[in-house]
Every structure is written in C-alpha cells, then in structure tokens.
Amino acid sequence: MNSRMRIHLFGATTPSGEAFSQLLTSEDYESGLFTYSRKSSSSNLGLIADFSKPSEFRLAGDPSIPATLISFAPIWLLAPFIDCLASLYPERLQGLTCLIACSSSSVVTKRFAANHVDRELVAQLAIAENQLLATCSSIGVRCNILRPTLVYGRVGNYNDKNLSRLLSFMRVSPIFPIPSNTGLRQPIHAVQLAGIAFRLMQQLESTGFKSDSILASSQGEILTLGGDQTLTYRDMLRALQHSQPVGDPARRCLLLSIPNNLFFFFAAPLLLISPKLFEAVLRTAADLAGFLPSYQLLDQSPKSFPFQPAA
C-alpha cells in the first residue's frame, strides 16, 4: 500500500469504525487517518461530516496525496452526500481514488418482506448502492460495497444493536421463547468486518487485484458476506449465553422451545401492534445465511462463534 495516503473514515463511532481505527493504528497507518463525525465533539480530530450539509465538507489533508474513503455510516445518507459533492463541489473530493461503503444484507434477505417498513428499507438500500456506484464511476473512483449480515460485538466503548439487545433481554427475563425449528444465521463480528474493509482497501490501492484473490471473483463491486460459522438461531443464542462470564444472569435464562405453529399462533397479536416486529419474529424460522464467510476474505482459519468480545 502507498505509504503516503490519506484514509478518511466515516462512521468512526460504530463498533466496526472503532475496530478499523484500531487496526490502522496497529498497522502504523494512524498518521494518515482522518476520522469524521456529525459533531466535532464526537471526533478525536474534530472533523465534521454532516451529510445534510455537503457544502460545508471537504476531504482533510493534502489534496495531492491519494485518498481512500471508508464508510460504516448509513449508505442511504452517504450516497446522496457523495453524489452532491461530485456534482456541485468536485474539488472537495480532490485526490479521492477509492471508496468502500458498508450496506446490509437486508437488501437481499428482506426483499420479499410483507410489511412496508422493511420494503422501504430494501428500496432505500438498493437505490443508495446503485447511486453510489454510478457516482463513483462518473468521477473515476474505484468503489466497493460490503453487505454484511448480522453484525455483532463490542469494540472499545461501542456496542452492536443486534445480539446485544438479545443478550440484554436474556439478562432480565427468566425465559426466552423460541420456535422449535429455527433458521440459520451467519453472524459476523465488527472486528471481522473492519478487517475485510482493510484488506479490500489494500487490494484497491494496489496495482490491481491478484488473479487468485477472492476479491477478484465474479462477486464484482458488491460483496455479501457473513461470519465464519453457520448455526441455527437457537444455537446462536445458546452460544452467546455460554460465552458470558459465570454469574452473568443471561446464563440462567431458559431458551423455551415451542412448536412452530403454536409459537407463531401466540405471536399473532403482534401483527396488530407492529407488523414489522411480527415479521421479525417470523424470520427466526427463516434461513438467513449462505453468504461469503469472512475467513476466506481475510485468508485466516475460521473462527467459532462468538468471536470475543461478543457484546
């Protein structure tokens, strides 16, 4: 990788963003890292990237030095922001050569959702992905989009909003009702997602993909990826429980298996309260796995779930 490079990080105050910052520090790239937040108080460098105010933004540092932008921020906010900069203020992106953005596997797994909230999310993600790819193509910036499934884990002071919520429920409830037959999951730790972004950045900034690199496969500009282990929803909860320290109240929560038909019968009233929540309950029996495992991209041996710290 070019030692003289500016690395710009959006979404630094997320678990994956924090993990990416730590990774660059360990790899001696800290001097070239610029982190941004919506408010200066949230960023250690005081750099602001308010996606609602593109006219007030420009990439920090010497514009003659090549720049890579890594984003763990919501892609539906990032895409119009970059498009506006490219259209109206192209000089503010001077030096940008590569962009790696994080989307979500929800654009695949929720595309047949019955509730309008999830359908709107899928449309929002798809539109943003296409817009970002088109914008980057128009200004000659190499772009890749990562679609992770079920990101989990705690990094520094930042926690995920997926498995951490399930763990919090198990800590306050004596039982956790679940269907007898649950679907498959492929959770990916925030550290693994950050590692993939780092590896991809290295590939994009090199002279080109190696012919034998999995990043040069037919996956193209979008990578839908997951963790190293595929397991049932029930086994995922059990492994999460057993990964907690002895004495943690989550370990005492009973995972109560209920026949699927009966379970969904009892859950039916949720349809009147929140169709989105009801459909989320239904998805506990759906297979949301089969994605590219992170260890293949990182060229490492597979890691068992949960990768620590889990939550």
C-alpha positions as a printed NumPy array, in Angstrom:
array([[  0.   ,   0.   ,   0.   ],
       [  1.199,   3.523,  -0.712],
       [  2.781,   4.833,   2.486],
       [  1.7  ,   8.335,   1.522],
       [ -2.039,   8.002,   1.638],
       [ -4.939,   9.741,   3.297],
       [ -7.503,   7.432,   4.819],
       [-10.852,   9.05 ,   5.631],
       [-13.22 ,   7.228,   7.961],
       [-16.96 ,   7.849,   8.251],
       [-18.891,   6.042,  10.981],
       [-15.911,   6.041,  13.35 ],
       [-18.232,   5.871,  16.377],
       [-19.533,   2.411,  15.473],
       [-18.036,  -0.915,  16.571],
       [-16.674,  -1.56 ,  13.068],
       [-15.415,   2.01 ,  12.752],
       [-13.59 ,   1.759,  16.067],
       [-12.164,  -1.635,  15.075],
       [-10.947,  -0.166,  11.776],
       [ -9.258,   2.72 ,  13.61 ],
       [ -7.524,   0.276,  15.96 ],
       [ -6.409,  -1.857,  13.017],
       [ -4.838,   1.099,  11.241],
       [ -3.076,   2.102,  14.452],
       [ -1.602,  -1.379,  14.806],
       [ -0.511,  -1.291,  11.154],
       [  1.19 ,   2.119,  11.549],
       [ -1.286,   3.988,   9.353],
       [ -2.545,   6.243,  12.135],
       [ -0.718,   9.32 ,  10.834],
       [ -2.714,   9.164,   7.615],
       [ -6.114,   8.569,   9.22 ],
       [ -8.791,  11.24 ,   9.359],
       [-11.968,  10.417,  11.285],
       [-15.226,  12.314,  10.919],
       [-18.456,  12.626,  12.85 ],
       [-21.633,  14.664,  12.615],
       [-20.495,  16.688,  15.634],
       [-16.942,  17.776,  16.368],
       [-17.222,  16.647,  19.994],
       [-17.597,  13.039,  18.809],
       [-14.386,  13.007,  16.779],
       [-10.907,  12.956,  18.242],
       [ -9.726,  15.159,  15.383],
       [-12.722,  17.469,  15.41 ],
       [-13.524,  16.782,  11.743],
       [-17.165,  17.152,  10.777],
       [-19.056,  15.309,   8.042],
       [-22.676,  16.379,   8.274],
       [-24.37 ,  14.504,   5.442],
       [-27.137,  17.116,   5.354],
       [-24.591,  19.871,   4.645],
       [-22.322,  18.775,   1.778],
       [-21.459,  22.401,   1.012],
       [-19.536,  22.579,   4.303],
       [-17.403,  19.489,   3.725],
       [-14.068,  18.784,   2.125],
       [-11.583,  15.953,   2.496],
       [ -8.916,  16.879,   5.03 ],
       [ -5.196,  16.803,   4.356],
       [ -3.003,  17.464,   1.35 ],
       [ -5.161,  17.015,  -1.798],
       [ -2.088,  15.953,  -3.783],
       [ -1.879,  12.766,  -1.673],
       [ -4.18 ,   9.918,  -2.818],
       [ -7.184,   9.386,  -0.575],
       [ -9.366,   6.409,   0.307],
       [-12.763,   6.809,   1.948],
       [-14.069,   4.053,   4.244],
       [-17.651,   4.374,   5.452],
       [-19.539,   2.441,   8.106],
       [-22.196,   5.155,   8.139],
       [-25.72 ,   4.558,   6.733],
       [-25.292,   4.155,   2.982],
       [-28.665,   5.793,   2.248],
       [-27.215,   9.011,   3.734],
       [-23.743,   8.59 ,   2.274],
       [-24.786,   8.052,  -1.358],
       [-26.655,  11.353,  -1.929],
       [-23.94 ,  13.169,   0.045],
       [-21.174,  11.899,  -2.251],
       [-23.346,  12.486,  -5.326],
       [-23.929,  16.106,  -4.329],
       [-20.219,  16.67 ,  -3.715],
       [-19.319,  15.084,  -7.054],
       [-21.903,  17.178,  -8.918],
       [-21.559,  20.557,  -7.215],
       [-18.241,  20.559,  -5.353],
       [-15.917,  18.092,  -7.154],
       [-12.836,  19.958,  -5.914],
       [-13.736,  18.903,  -2.362],
       [-13.144,  15.267,  -3.272],
       [ -9.767,  16.002,  -4.845],
       [ -7.379,  13.089,  -4.53 ],
       [-10.076,  10.504,  -3.811],
       [ -9.221,   7.271,  -5.6  ],
       [-11.135,   4.562,  -3.696],
       [-14.344,   4.316,  -1.7  ],
       [-15.525,   1.362,   0.403],
       [-19.007,   1.611,   1.882],
       [-20.997,  -0.622,   4.182],
       [-24.55 ,  -1.537,   3.217],
       [-26.546,  -4.502,   4.571],
       [-27.574,  -7.998,   3.557],
       [-31.127,  -6.826,   4.294],
       [-31.282,  -5.705,   0.671],
       [-31.306,  -9.444,  -0.121],
       [-32.948, -11.061,   2.914],
       [-35.843,  -8.612,   3.24 ],
       [-36.668,  -8.064,  -0.422],
       [-39.85 , -10.148,  -0.12 ],
       [-40.972,  -8.62 ,   3.174],
       [-44.698,  -8.141,   3.67 ],
       [-44.502,  -5.031,   5.859],
       [-43.93 ,  -1.653,   4.25 ],
       [-41.138,  -0.614,   6.646],
       [-38.827,  -3.42 ,   5.529],
       [-39.811,  -2.977,   1.882],
       [-38.899,   0.696,   2.115],
       [-35.578,  -0.227,   3.714],
       [-34.76 ,  -2.613,   0.859],
       [-35.628,   0.049,  -1.71 ],
       [-33.587,   2.62 ,   0.204],
       [-30.54 ,   0.365,   0.304],
       [-30.781,  -0.668,  -3.344],
       [-31.192,   2.914,  -4.556],
       [-28.255,   4.075,  -2.434],
       [-25.989,   1.267,  -3.652],
       [-26.747,   1.985,  -7.293],
       [-26.364,   5.731,  -6.816],
       [-23.009,   5.364,  -5.076],
       [-21.635,   3.004,  -7.718],
       [-22.825,   5.287, -10.509],
       [-21.387,   8.415,  -8.88 ],
       [-18.014,   6.814,  -8.273],
       [-17.907,   5.515, -11.842],
       [-18.629,   9.001, -13.2  ],
       [-15.703,  10.56 , -11.313],
       [-13.262,   7.688, -11.793],
       [-13.242,   6.453,  -8.185],
       [-12.989,   2.719,  -7.549],
       [-15.88 ,   1.646,  -5.354],
       [-16.84 ,  -1.489,  -3.463],
       [-19.846,  -2.117,  -1.263],
       [-19.933,  -4.559,   1.638],
       [-23.243,  -6.172,   2.583],
       [-22.676,  -7.809,   5.986],
       [-25.273,  -9.921,   7.744],
       [-25.992,  -9.625,  11.485],
       [-23.014,  -7.575,  12.677],
       [-22.341,  -8.1  ,  16.372],
       [-19.724,  -7.402,  19.014],
       [-18.32 ,  -4.773,  21.338],
       [-15.235,  -2.768,  20.347],
       [-13.931,  -0.14 ,  22.73 ],
       [-16.873,   1.869,  24.01 ],
       [-19.168,   0.871,  21.154],
       [-21.665,  -1.987,  21.111],
       [-23.736,  -3.536,  18.347],
       [-27.51 ,  -3.154,  18.22 ],
       [-28.255,  -6.74 ,  17.265],
       [-27.1  ,  -9.523,  19.571],
       [-26.502,  -7.089,  22.417],
       [-30.244,  -6.469,  22.575],
       [-30.97 , -10.194,  22.703],
       [-28.405, -10.598,  25.457],
       [-29.958,  -7.719,  27.414],
       [-33.361,  -9.43 ,  27.183],
       [-31.899, -12.699,  28.472],
       [-30.427, -10.844,  31.447],
       [-33.794,  -9.549,  32.624],
       [-36.121, -12.382,  31.596],
       [-36.169, -15.904,  33.091],
       [-37.325, -17.416,  29.763],
       [-36.748, -16.734,  26.073],
       [-39.462, -18.379,  23.931],
       [-38.281, -19.524,  20.505],
       [-39.668, -21.824,  17.799],
       [-38.596, -25.463,  17.982],
       [-37.225, -25.317,  14.45 ],
       [-35.23 , -22.141,  13.878],
       [-33.482, -20.9  ,  10.763],
       [-29.789, -20.48 ,  10.063],
       [-27.684, -17.44 ,  10.883],
       [-24.159, -16.371,   9.987],
       [-23.246, -13.546,  12.402],
       [-20.111, -11.536,  11.665],
       [-18.118,  -9.704,  14.327],
       [-17.399,  -5.994,  13.899],
       [-13.664,  -6.749,  14.026],
       [-14.028,  -9.172,  11.111],
       [-15.989,  -6.616,   9.079],
       [-13.322,  -3.986,   9.755],
       [-10.631,  -6.46 ,   8.733],
       [-12.362,  -7.121,   5.419],
       [-12.631,  -3.391,   4.727],
       [ -8.916,  -3.045,   5.475],
       [ -7.991,  -5.978,   3.227],
       [-10.155,  -4.63 ,   0.434],
       [ -8.577,  -1.189,   0.817],
       [ -5.164,  -2.787,   0.372],
       [ -6.339,  -4.584,  -2.765],
       [ -7.946,  -1.498,  -4.28 ],
       [ -4.907,   0.687,  -3.615],
       [ -2.503,  -1.821,  -5.148],
       [ -1.801,  -2.01 ,  -8.876],
       [ -4.75 ,  -4.374,  -9.23 ],
       [ -6.374,  -7.498,  -7.888],
       [ -4.254, -10.614,  -7.822],
       [ -5.656, -13.148, -10.214],
       [ -6.126, -15.678,  -7.424],
       [ -7.693, -13.216,  -4.995],
       [-11.242, -13.993,  -3.934],
       [-11.846, -10.259,  -4.134],
       [-11.325, -10.561,  -7.882],
       [-14.129, -13.086,  -8.231],
       [-17.403, -12.61 , -10.036],
       [-18.804, -11.009,  -6.869],
       [-17.716,  -7.76 ,  -8.507],
       [-18.324,  -4.434,  -6.814],
       [-20.695,  -5.772,  -4.139],
       [-19.733,  -8.402,  -1.564],
       [-22.483, -10.013,   0.512],
       [-20.706, -11.56 ,   3.468],
       [-21.126, -13.205,   6.835],
       [-19.17 , -14.758,   9.672],
       [-17.2  , -17.977,   9.635],
       [-19.777, -20.227,  11.297],
       [-23.322, -21.012,  10.227],
       [-25.6  , -22.082,  13.059],
       [-29.288, -22.146,  13.932],
       [-30.904, -19.207,  15.644],
       [-31.309, -21.342,  18.777],
       [-27.667, -22.459,  18.756],
       [-26.586, -18.865,  18.231],
       [-28.465, -17.793,  21.371],
       [-27.095, -20.733,  23.354],
       [-23.504, -19.998,  22.299],
       [-23.992, -16.32 ,  23.153],
       [-25.247, -17.304,  26.623],
       [-22.377, -19.672,  27.322],
       [-19.808, -17.087,  26.236],
       [-20.776, -14.824,  29.138],
       [-18.881, -14.916,  32.445],
       [-20.024, -17.24 ,  35.223],
       [-22.648, -15.412,  37.258],
       [-23.983, -13.384,  34.323],
       [-27.806, -13.507,  34.592],
       [-28.081, -14.223,  30.86 ],
       [-26.712, -17.723,  31.505],
       [-29.748, -18.528,  33.685],
       [-32.316, -17.62 ,  31.036],
       [-34.21 , -20.665,  29.769],
       [-34.464, -20.987,  25.988],
       [-38.007, -22.347,  25.823],
       [-38.701, -24.265,  22.603],
       [-42.294, -24.135,  21.425],
       [-43.672, -25.988,  18.366],
       [-43.527, -23.589,  15.445],
       [-47.26 , -23.489,  14.739],
       [-48.043, -22.792,  18.391],
       [-45.258, -20.239,  18.704],
       [-46.472, -18.208,  15.733],
       [-50.085, -18.528,  16.937],
       [-49.118, -16.873,  20.222],
       [-47.136, -14.24 ,  18.324],
       [-50.071, -13.373,  16.027],
       [-51.305, -10.396,  18.15 ],
       [-48.056,  -8.629,  17.266],
       [-49.429,  -8.292,  13.745],
       [-51.945,  -5.75 ,  15.043],
       [-49.387,  -3.912,  17.165],
       [-46.362,  -3.921,  14.848],
       [-46.309,  -5.796,  11.517],
       [-42.554,  -5.159,  11.354],
       [-41.967,  -6.815,  14.731],
       [-44.261,  -9.715,  13.815],
       [-42.3  , -10.334,  10.633],
       [-39.046, -10.177,  12.609],
       [-40.438, -12.966,  14.813],
       [-41.337, -14.987,  11.721],
       [-37.771, -14.638,  10.449],
       [-36.47 , -16.613,  13.429],
       [-37.504, -19.685,  11.415],
       [-36.003, -18.436,   8.138],
       [-32.525, -19.248,   6.813],
       [-30.529, -16.015,   6.579],
       [-27.144, -17.49 ,   5.767],
       [-25.115, -18.889,   2.876],
       [-23.022, -15.748,   2.399],
       [-19.302, -15.466,   1.708],
       [-17.549, -16.308,   5.03 ],
       [-15.165, -13.677,   6.327],
       [-12.224, -16.058,   6.835],
       [-11.985, -16.614,   3.08 ],
       [-11.562, -12.882,   2.534],
       [ -9.144, -12.482,   5.431],
       [ -7.119, -15.574,   4.498],
       [ -7.39 , -16.886,   8.056],
       [ -8.595, -20.053,   9.704],
       [-12.344, -19.996,  10.543],
       [-13.267, -18.573,  13.941],
       [-16.003, -20.074,  16.088],
       [-18.98 , -18.008,  17.162],
       [-18.989, -15.876,  19.199],
       [-15.78 , -14.041,  18.441],
       [-14.88 , -12.05 ,  21.576],
       [-15.798,  -9.602,  22.895],
       [-19.262, -10.695,  21.845],
       [-21.383,  -7.984,  23.455]])
